[in-house]
Amino acid sequence: MEHNIYLYILVMAGVTYLIRLLPLVLSKKEITNIHVKSFLYYVPYACLAAMTFPAILHSTASIYSALAGLIVAVIAAYKGKSLLTVALLACAAVFISERILPFLH
């Protein structure tokens, strides 16, 4: 399991690097198309999300606590909170929900 994480990080870094490097190598002039610039800007975030999302749902004792943490993190991030605040709030949501869930069953 530990090796998979490093492999994911390595693949994400490679894909991100190649997608940003290839247009610069293949094109001698500056990229002015806003659609191409937008695509190149968001690709790293999309790759990271695609690789981490499955792990989010399977990283806790219950899918419900994972969903609680995910929902809290998305709301906090949407409200513009810092990365540290988002992570702490998500961890707190998972911790609290895992303490409450046994009593609900």
C-alpha positions as CSV (number, residue, x, y, z in Angstrom):
1,M,0.0,0.0,0.0
2,E,2.8,2.4,0.9
3,H,4.4,1.9,-2.5
4,N,1.2,2.8,-4.3
5,I,1.2,6.2,-2.7
6,Y,4.7,7.0,-4.0
7,L,3.7,5.6,-7.4
8,Y,0.7,7.9,-7.5
9,I,2.8,10.9,-6.6
10,L,5.4,10.0,-9.2
11,V,2.8,9.5,-11.9
12,M,1.0,12.8,-11.0
13,A,4.3,14.7,-11.1
14,G,5.3,13.2,-14.4
15,V,1.9,13.9,-16.0
16,T,1.8,17.4,-14.7
17,Y,5.3,18.1,-15.9
18,L,4.8,16.7,-19.3
19,I,1.5,18.5,-19.9
20,R,3.1,21.8,-19.0
21,L,6.4,21.1,-20.8
22,L,5.1,19.8,-24.2
23,P,3.3,23.0,-25.3
24,L,6.3,25.1,-24.4
25,V,8.7,22.8,-26.3
26,L,6.4,22.4,-29.4
27,S,5.5,26.0,-29.6
28,K,8.1,28.8,-30.1
29,K,5.7,31.6,-29.5
30,E,3.7,32.6,-26.4
31,I,0.4,30.8,-25.8
32,T,-2.3,33.4,-26.1
33,N,-5.4,31.2,-26.4
34,I,-7.4,31.5,-23.2
35,H,-8.9,28.1,-23.5
36,V,-5.4,26.4,-23.8
37,K,-4.1,28.5,-20.9
38,S,-7.1,27.5,-18.8
39,F,-6.6,23.9,-19.6
40,L,-2.9,23.9,-18.7
41,Y,-3.7,25.7,-15.5
42,Y,-6.3,23.2,-14.2
43,V,-4.7,19.9,-15.3
44,P,-2.6,19.5,-12.2
45,Y,-5.5,20.0,-9.9
46,A,-7.7,17.5,-11.9
47,C,-4.9,14.9,-11.9
48,L,-4.5,15.3,-8.1
49,A,-8.2,15.1,-7.5
50,A,-8.6,12.0,-9.6
51,M,-5.9,10.2,-7.8
52,T,-6.8,11.2,-4.3
53,F,-10.6,11.0,-4.3
54,P,-10.8,7.1,-4.2
55,A,-8.3,7.1,-1.3
56,I,-10.4,9.6,0.6
57,L,-13.4,7.3,0.7
58,H,-11.4,4.3,1.9
59,S,-9.1,5.9,4.4
60,T,-11.4,5.8,7.4
61,A,-13.2,3.1,9.4
62,S,-16.5,3.9,7.7
63,I,-17.6,5.4,4.4
64,Y,-19.9,7.7,6.3
65,S,-17.1,9.3,8.3
66,A,-15.1,9.7,5.1
67,L,-18.1,11.5,3.5
68,A,-18.4,13.7,6.5
69,G,-14.8,14.7,6.2
70,L,-15.0,15.2,2.5
71,I,-18.2,17.4,2.8
72,V,-16.7,19.5,5.5
73,A,-13.4,19.9,3.5
74,V,-15.3,20.9,0.3
75,I,-17.4,23.5,2.2
76,A,-14.4,25.0,4.0
77,A,-12.4,25.1,0.7
78,Y,-15.3,26.7,-1.1
79,K,-15.4,29.4,1.6
80,G,-11.8,30.2,1.0
81,K,-10.2,28.8,4.1
82,S,-6.5,28.0,4.2
83,L,-5.2,24.5,3.4
84,L,-4.3,24.0,7.1
85,T,-7.8,25.0,8.2
86,V,-9.5,22.7,5.6
87,A,-7.3,19.8,6.7
88,L,-8.0,20.3,10.4
89,L,-11.7,20.7,9.9
90,A,-11.9,17.6,7.8
91,C,-9.9,15.6,10.4
92,A,-12.2,16.9,13.2
93,A,-15.3,15.9,11.2
94,V,-13.9,12.4,10.7
95,F,-12.9,12.1,14.3
96,I,-16.3,13.3,15.6
97,S,-18.3,11.2,13.2
98,E,-16.3,8.0,14.0
99,R,-17.1,8.6,17.7
100,I,-20.8,9.1,17.0
101,L,-21.4,6.4,14.4
102,P,-21.2,3.4,16.7
103,F,-24.1,4.8,18.8
104,L,-26.3,5.1,15.7
105,H,-26.1,1.5,14.7
